[in-house]
């Protein structure tokens, strides 16, 4: 601590049981906090940091000592705080001049209080190195008691008009309003609201103190912009709960999509290289699919997760891999500690078309299923139909999304060549011109030879 200090001390009584009154004042001062040295086995997680100074405009203390009790009260004024911080304390002490002693009585009751109104969030930023930005007004009212060896604390406070930006997360959190309370064991967020990802979030929960290794938080969000949740992008509302204990972490969430884009992802190979999903009006952004391989770390390996993604009853369209359809349904994503992620559930087609080698067929019914297995390959089953004059041509599309199999049939029954002729030219093979017959033979060789889409 540095600055210009002044004050006075009055003593009376016996040298082994003195009584005193004290008045101290510090102006234009600073409190210097030592930095953290780098190096050693923990250096990768705790890098070297520089020393920090907190400016003090004025610190004024008044105190007295009598009957074994040191009573202190005072004000601290700093550029980072709108109003002076008020402190008071009563501490049992053993004081003597001869012999010189100043010893706290750790087994006797003590008390203290701190009132702080108008701390600017920017003033805490140098101490929170994981943050890029911090703002808003923070108020605090704390009282403590018990003994020095076993103190107890009760505090409450608020954070108003706050803003927050984490260095490793690209999205700012704005308009933060939080009411909280704390004791010697935990900090409880009684009510919290904030704006993030273009939407609104309500938060409540608690975290263990002072080790912060146990927590239980619940959040409800509305109209959030999901950047990428297992391939899902769009506007999301839903609930989530995060529980952390000394043995692991559990994340539960149910998300309901409105306008959305979907990336079916890449599970066992390169699937859905060019998929885009738009809303029912046909207006939406194009999503180019790419694979993001996340590095496994100890946190993720220990994580237990249950995530449900629900599509709206209508209005979500998927396009790509020959499929253009309106879909509905839900997908569940599960993970157990030290296990792989599992997907199960599926989506049903409400209407749409399936395109096979530049030929479109109307979808009568269909579904896309995620088998309940580690790293599943999404399975496609679609029934397509084309009505041509006096015939109905049907195509059953089944198998993995990236390489489904096709089976052709017709009403009335006819051979495969005539079925293809109806698909291509709306009439049987016997009614085709020589040029059309040549095209039919070429298509039949590629279609009926493999019976898979390319």
URWO-V677408 format. One record per backbone hydrogen bond with DSSP energy under -1.0 kcal/mol. NH is the residue of the N-H (numbers start at 1). CO is the residue of the C=O. If there is no record, write none. Layout:
nh=(NH/NH)
co=(CO/CO)
//
This chain:
nh=(2/4/6/8/10/12/19/20/21/22/23/24/25/26/27/28/29/30/31/33/43/45/46/49/52/54/56/57/58/59/60/61/62/63/64/65/66/69/70/71/72/73/74/75/76/77/81/82/83/85/86/87/88/89/90/91/93/94/96/97/101/103/105/106/108/110/111/112/113/114/115/116/119/120/121/123/124/127/128/131/132/133/135/137/138/139/140/141/142/143/144/145/147/149/152/154/155/156/157/158/159/160/162/163/164/165/167/169/173/174/176/177/178/179/180/181/182/183/187/188/189/190/191/192/193/194/195/196/199/200/201/202/203/204/205/206/207/208/209/215/216/217/218/219/220/221/222/224/225/226/229/233/234/235/236/237/238/239/240/241/242/243/244/245/250/251/252/253/254/255/256/257/258/261/263/271/276/279/282/301/302/304/305/306/307/308/309/310/311/317/318/319/320/323/324/325/326/327/328/330/331/332/333/334/335/338/339/342/344/346/347/348/349/350/353/354/355/356/359/361/362/363/364/365/367/368/369/370/373/375/379/380/381/382/383/384/385/386/388/391/392/393/394/395/396/397/398/399/401/405/406/407/409/411/419/420/421/422/423/424/425/426/431/432/437/438/439/440/441/442/443/444/445/446/447/448/451/453)
co=(30/27/25/23/21/19/12/65/10/63/8/61/6/59/4/57/56/2/54/52/40/42/42/36/33/31/29/77/77/26/75/24/73/22/71/20/69/66/91/64/89/62/87/60/85/58/78/118/117/76/115/74/113/72/111/70/68/103/101/15/96/94/92/104/105/146/90/144/88/142/86/140/138/80/136/120/121/124/125/128/165/165/163/160/119/158/116/156/114/154/112/152/150/106/145/143/182/141/180/139/178/137/176/135/173/133/130/166/164/195/162/193/159/191/157/188/155/186/207/181/205/179/179/203/177/201/174/199/196/222/194/220/192/218/189/216/187/214/185/244/206/242/204/240/202/238/200/236/197/234/232/261/226/259/224/256/221/254/219/252/217/250/215/248/243/304/241/306/239/308/237/310/235/233/231/269/319/283/279/297/298/249/335/251/333/253/331/255/329/278/325/276/323/320/353/318/351/316/348/346/309/344/307/342/305/301/336/334/332/330/368/328/366/326/324/361/322/359/356/354/385/352/383/383/381/347/379/345/371/341/369/399/367/397/365/395/362/393/391/388/411/386/409/384/407/382/405/380/378/398/451/396/394/392/415/416/417/418/419/420/421/422/428/429/433/434/435/436/437/438/439/440/441/442/443/444/447/404)
//
